[in-house]
């Protein structure tokens, strides 16, 4: 570790916007190198989960859905926010059931990731779920519509390398899962 790199001291924080699922904040922090104050902006939100459900036929349960940020239909794995008082594992199983109708009884942690530490302080909890079984219909809401697509596990690297799956947090979760499976 470089001894020249030191943490900045956060002097004060001000909320700029409350956007329901996140807040936009400004902080004034003091440079450890110069002692000068600088303004920074960050997004505060709860932790997220991603889950890789795998069927007994070795298929990855993926979803297609429209994303408002890039205004495109994306191919992803189930995931979402951890609700207050909910464990990340429970959130992952819940999100999978809601978005795909697949139940996951066994969850294996793939670890935690920092989604984007330049802007976010939250964590992404990643899981793999072998033996996922379809037990229900998708529970779409008025603002989220998903459609299930099963991808044979052996074809997953092709989807990642080609960019067919390009959501960075999903890609990180899937590569991590492939690493643990080898």
C-alpha positions in Angstrom: 0.0 0.0 0.0 1.3 3.4 -0.9 1.9 5.5 2.2 1.5 8.6 0.2 -2.2 7.9 -0.4 -4.3 9.1 2.6 -8.0 9.3 3.2 -9.8 12.6 2.9 -11.7 13.9 5.9 -15.4 14.5 5.2 -16.3 17.9 6.8 -19.9 18.1 6.0 -22.6 16.6 3.8 -25.7 18.2 2.2 -28.6 16.3 0.5 -29.3 17.8 -2.9 -32.1 15.5 -4.1 -34.2 12.6 -2.7 -35.0 10.4 -5.7 -37.0 7.6 -3.9 -34.4 4.8 -4.4 -31.4 7.0 -3.9 -30.3 10.4 -2.7 -27.9 12.7 -4.3 -25.5 14.4 -1.9 -22.7 16.9 -1.9 -19.8 16.6 0.5 -17.1 19.0 1.4 -13.9 17.1 2.2 -10.4 18.2 3.2 -7.5 17.1 1.1 -4.9 15.3 3.3 -2.1 16.6 0.9 -3.0 20.4 1.0 -5.6 20.9 3.7 -7.9 22.6 1.2 -11.6 21.9 1.0 -13.2 20.5 -2.1 -16.7 19.6 -3.1 -17.6 16.1 -4.2 -20.9 14.6 -5.2 -22.1 11.0 -4.4 -25.2 8.8 -4.6 -26.4 7.1 -1.4 -28.5 4.0 -1.9 -29.1 0.6 -0.3 -27.2 -2.5 -1.1 -28.0 -4.5 -4.3 -28.0 -8.2 -5.1 -27.4 -10.2 -8.3 -28.2 -13.9 -8.5 -27.2 -16.5 -11.1 -29.9 -19.1 -11.1 -28.8 -22.4 -12.7 -31.4 -25.0 -13.7 -30.8 -28.8 -13.4 -30.2 -28.7 -17.2 -27.2 -26.4 -16.7 -29.0 -23.3 -18.1 -28.6 -19.8 -16.7 -31.9 -18.2 -16.0 -31.7 -14.7 -17.5 -34.1 -11.9 -18.0 -34.7 -9.3 -20.7 -36.0 -6.0 -19.6 -36.2 -2.4 -20.7 -33.7 -0.1 -18.9 -34.5 3.6 -18.7 -30.9 4.8 -18.2 -29.7 3.7 -21.7 -33.3 3.2 -23.1 -32.5 -0.3 -24.3 -33.7 -3.8 -23.7 -31.0 -5.6 -21.9 -30.1 -9.2 -21.1 -29.3 -9.7 -17.4 -29.6 -12.0 -14.5 -32.1 -11.3 -11.7 -31.2 -8.7 -9.2 -32.4 -5.7 -7.3 -32.3 -3.8 -4.0 -32.0 -5.3 -0.6 -35.1 -4.1 1.4 -34.7 -2.7 4.9 -34.2 -5.5 7.4 -33.8 -8.1 4.7 -30.6 -10.3 4.3 -28.9 -10.1 1.0 -29.5 -13.9 0.4 -33.2 -13.4 1.1 -33.3 -10.4 -1.3 -31.6 -12.4 -4.0 -34.1 -15.3 -3.7 -37.0 -12.9 -3.6 -35.8 -11.0 -6.7 -35.3 -14.2 -8.6 -38.8 -15.5 -7.8 -40.4 -12.1 -8.7 -38.5 -11.5 -11.9 -38.4 -15.1 -13.3 -40.8 -17.4 -11.4 -37.8 -19.6 -10.5 -37.3 -20.6 -6.9 -33.7 -20.9 -5.5 -33.4 -23.1 -2.4 -29.6 -23.2 -2.3 -27.7 -19.9 -2.5 -23.9 -19.8 -2.7 -22.2 -16.5 -2.1 -19.9 -15.3 -4.8 -18.8 -12.4 -2.6 -19.4 -8.6 -2.6 -18.4 -6.0 -5.1 -18.2 -2.2 -4.9 -20.6 -1.1 -7.7 -18.8 2.2 -8.4 -16.8 3.6 -5.5 -16.4 7.0 -7.2 -20.1 7.6 -6.8 -21.6 4.9 -4.6 -20.8 3.7 -1.1 -23.1 0.7 -1.2 -22.3 -3.0 -1.9 -23.4 -5.5 -4.5 -23.9 -9.0 -3.0 -23.5 -11.7 -5.6 -24.9 -15.3 -5.5 -25.1 -18.4 -7.5 -28.1 -20.8 -7.1 -27.8 -24.3 -8.5 -31.0 -26.3 -8.9 -33.3 -23.4 -9.7 -36.8 -24.6 -10.4 -39.7 -22.7 -12.1 -42.6 -22.7 -9.5 -44.6 -19.5 -10.4 -45.4 -16.9 -12.9 -43.3 -13.7 -13.2 -44.6 -11.0 -10.8 -44.1 -7.9 -13.0 -45.1 -4.6 -11.6 -46.4 -1.5 -13.3 -42.8 -0.2 -13.7 -40.8 -3.5 -14.3 -41.5 -6.0 -17.1 -39.2 -9.0 -17.5 -39.1 -12.0 -19.8 -37.1 -15.1 -19.1 -34.4 -16.4 -21.4 -32.5 -19.6 -20.6 -28.9 -19.7 -21.7 -26.9 -22.9 -21.8 -24.0 -22.5 -19.3 -21.4 -23.5 -21.9 -22.6 -20.6 -24.1 -22.3 -18.0 -21.4 -18.7 -16.9 -22.2 -19.9 -16.1 -25.8 -22.7 -13.9 -24.5 -20.2 -12.1 -22.3 -17.4 -11.6 -24.8 -19.8 -10.6 -27.7 -21.4 -7.9 -25.5 -24.9 -9.5 -25.7 -24.7 -9.2 -21.9 -23.1 -5.9 -21.2 -24.5 -4.6 -17.8 -21.1 -4.2 -16.0 -22.4 -5.5 -12.6 -24.0 -8.5 -14.2 -20.9 -9.2 -16.3 -18.7 -9.0 -13.1 -21.0 -11.4 -11.3 -21.1 -13.9 -14.2 -17.3 -13.9 -14.7 -16.9 -14.4 -11.0 -19.3 -17.3 -11.1 -17.4 -18.9 -14.1 -14.1 -18.5 -12.2 -15.6 -20.3 -9.1 -17.0 -23.1 -11.3 -13.6 -24.0 -12.9 
